[in-house]
Amino acid sequence: MFSSGGPELHGFLWKPEGTGPFPAIVWNHGSEKLPGSQPALAKFYTAHSYVFFVPHRRGQGRSPGNYIQDLVVQAPPGERARRMVELQQAAVVDVIAGLNYLKSRPFVDPARIAPGAMSWEQNVALQDRLVRAVDLAKAPVFLLQAANDYSLAPSRVLSEEANKKKKDFQSKIYPAFGSTHQDGHWGFCSSATDVWGNDVLAFLETQMKASH
């Protein structure tokens, strides 16, 4: 459990064998009601000596509160996009609380923690915030997608922005994964470690060494 200024929040914390301190990954889940424990990702990262933490934001998974999508649909149709932005901004507080909790674990190296996340919301205001996040990024970024994701706009738009601002930003589009857009979106991110795993590990190893 960890605190975010309200009820105690929950999540799943996976660690390799040993005492560490280990580098760690914080998995920032999407808007699904039940984010789960991400066992395939956890198995992959812990096998390579990373702690893997899936904090559940308020109202999702094991954490108490109102589910974000339920709150959005309660708003008038014309206000729902704005409401989603407000709620996502509030959810950032939970993610930061999870990050601080992870930093406090004795088996985690607080100087070697990387966030992982997925999804490009179909909300122009949220997309604009992602672009601004690239503008403000101080750490290197690696963006990966399958060719059959719902949209390849993240790779195009964010790469263009990063190039304009001369940010340390890498992106790669992999061959189609599975047979549907959902396979290329959720399935690719959550289970295709045999496809993107070596690239991600190489990126992390380079950046973790640079920050140490």
C-alpha positions in Angstrom: 0.0 0.0 0.0 1.1 3.6 -0.6 -0.4 7.0 0.2 -1.5 9.7 -2.2 -3.1 12.2 0.2 -6.3 10.2 0.6 -7.2 6.5 1.0 -4.4 4.1 0.8 -3.7 2.9 -2.7 -2.6 -0.5 -3.8 -0.6 -2.2 -6.6 1.7 -5.0 -7.4 5.4 -5.0 -6.6 7.7 -7.6 -8.2 11.4 -8.0 -7.3 14.2 -10.2 -8.4 15.9 -12.6 -6.0 18.5 -11.0 -3.8 18.8 -7.8 -1.7 19.7 -5.3 -4.4 19.6 -2.4 -4.7 18.1 -3.0 -8.1 17.0 -0.6 -10.9 13.3 -0.4 -11.3 10.4 0.1 -13.7 7.2 1.9 -12.7 4.4 0.8 -15.0 1.8 3.6 -15.4 -1.3 1.7 -16.6 -4.0 3.1 -18.8 -7.7 3.8 -18.2 -8.8 0.2 -17.9 -10.8 -0.6 -14.8 -8.7 -3.6 -13.9 -5.0 -3.0 -14.7 -4.0 -6.2 -13.0 -0.5 -7.2 -12.1 1.1 -7.4 -15.6 2.7 -10.8 -15.0 4.3 -11.1 -18.4 6.1 -7.8 -18.0 6.9 -8.6 -14.4 8.5 -11.9 -15.4 10.5 -10.2 -18.2 11.9 -7.4 -16.1 12.6 -9.3 -12.9 14.4 -12.0 -15.0 16.8 -9.1 -16.0 17.2 -7.9 -12.4 14.7 -5.0 -12.5 12.1 -4.4 -9.8 8.7 -4.0 -11.5 6.0 -1.9 -9.8 2.4 -1.5 -11.0 0.7 1.1 -8.8 -3.1 1.2 -9.2 -4.4 4.7 -9.4 -7.5 5.7 -7.4 -10.7 4.0 -8.6 -8.8 1.4 -10.7 -7.8 -2.2 -9.8 -7.3 -2.7 -6.1 -7.3 1.0 -5.2 -10.5 2.5 -3.8 -12.3 5.4 -5.4 -14.6 6.2 -8.3 -13.5 4.7 -11.7 -12.3 7.4 -14.0 -14.4 6.4 -17.0 -17.6 6.4 -14.9 -16.8 10.0 -13.8 -16.2 11.1 -17.3 -19.6 9.8 -18.6 -21.4 11.5 -15.7 -20.3 14.9 -17.3 -22.4 16.5 -20.0 -21.2 15.3 -23.5 -19.7 18.6 -24.3 -17.7 18.6 -21.1 -16.3 15.1 -21.2 -13.0 15.8 -22.9 -12.2 18.6 -20.4 -13.3 16.3 -17.5 -11.0 13.6 -18.7 -8.1 16.0 -18.7 -8.9 17.1 -15.2 -9.1 13.5 -13.9 -5.9 12.4 -15.7 -4.1 15.4 -14.2 -5.3 14.3 -10.7 -4.1 10.8 -11.5 -0.6 12.1 -11.9 -0.5 12.7 -8.2 -1.1 8.9 -7.6 1.7 8.0 -10.0 4.1 10.4 -8.2 3.1 8.9 -4.9 3.8 5.4 -6.3 7.2 6.6 -7.5 8.0 8.0 -4.1 7.0 4.8 -2.5 9.2 2.8 -4.8 12.2 5.1 -4.1 11.8 4.3 -0.4 12.1 0.5 -0.8 15.5 -0.6 0.5 16.0 -3.0 -2.4 15.5 -0.3 -5.0 18.2 2.1 -6.3 16.4 5.4 -6.3 18.8 6.8 -9.0 17.8 4.1 -11.5 14.1 4.2 -11.9 12.4 4.4 -15.3 8.7 4.9 -16.0 6.8 2.9 -18.6 3.4 3.6 -20.0 1.2 3.1 -23.0 -1.7 4.7 -25.0 -2.4 7.8 -27.0 -5.8 9.0 -25.8 -8.2 10.2 -28.5 -8.5 13.5 -26.7 -6.8 16.5 -28.3 -6.1 18.2 -25.0 -4.3 15.2 -23.6 -2.4 14.7 -26.8 -1.3 18.4 -26.5 -0.1 17.6 -23.0 2.0 14.7 -24.3 3.6 17.0 -26.8 4.4 19.5 -24.1 5.8 16.7 -22.0 8.3 16.0 -24.8 9.2 19.7 -24.8 9.9 19.6 -21.1 11.6 16.2 -21.0 14.9 16.1 -19.3 15.4 12.3 -19.5 15.8 10.3 -22.7 12.7 8.7 -24.2 12.2 5.5 -26.1 8.8 5.2 -27.9 7.8 1.8 -29.5 4.8 0.8 -31.4 3.6 -2.1 -33.6 2.6 -1.3 -37.1 -1.0 -2.4 -36.5 -1.5 -0.1 -33.4 -4.7 1.9 -33.5 -2.7 5.0 -34.6 1.0 5.6 -35.4 0.5 9.3 -34.7 2.4 9.1 -31.5 5.6 8.1 -33.3 5.1 10.7 -36.0 4.0 13.7 -33.9 6.2 13.2 -30.8 9.3 12.4 -32.9 8.8 15.5 -34.9 8.4 17.6 -31.8 11.5 16.0 -30.2 13.6 16.7 -33.3 12.5 20.3 -33.3 13.4 20.7 -29.6 16.6 18.6 -30.0 15.5 16.1 -27.3 17.1 12.7 -26.7 14.2 10.8 -28.2 14.2 7.4 -29.9 11.2 5.7 -31.6 10.8 2.5 -33.4 7.8 0.9 -35.3 7.9 -2.9 -35.2 6.1 -5.3 -37.6 2.4 -5.9 -37.0 1.7 -8.0 -33.8 -1.3 -10.3 -33.9 -4.2 -9.7 -36.2 -6.1 -6.8 -34.7 -5.5 -3.2 -33.7 -6.0 -4.3 -30.1 -3.3 -6.9 -30.5 -1.0 -4.2 -31.9 -1.8 -1.9 -29.1 -2.4 -3.6 -25.7 -1.1 -7.0 -26.7 2.1 -5.7 -28.1 2.9 -3.5 -25.1 2.0 -6.0 -22.4 3.2 -9.3 -23.8 5.5 -9.0 -26.9 8.7 -8.9 -24.8 10.3 -11.3 -27.3 9.9 -8.7 -30.0 10.9 -5.4 -28.2 12.7 -6.7 -25.1 16.3 -6.6 -26.3 15.9 -3.0 -27.6 14.3 -1.8 -24.4 17.0 -3.5 -22.2 19.7 -2.0 -24.3 18.1 1.5 -24.0 17.7 1.1 -20.2 21.2 -0.2 -19.7 22.7 2.7 -21.6 20.7 5.3 -19.7 21.1 3.7 -16.3 24.8 3.6 -16.7 24.8 7.3 -17.9 22.9 8.4 -14.8 25.1 6.4 -12.3 
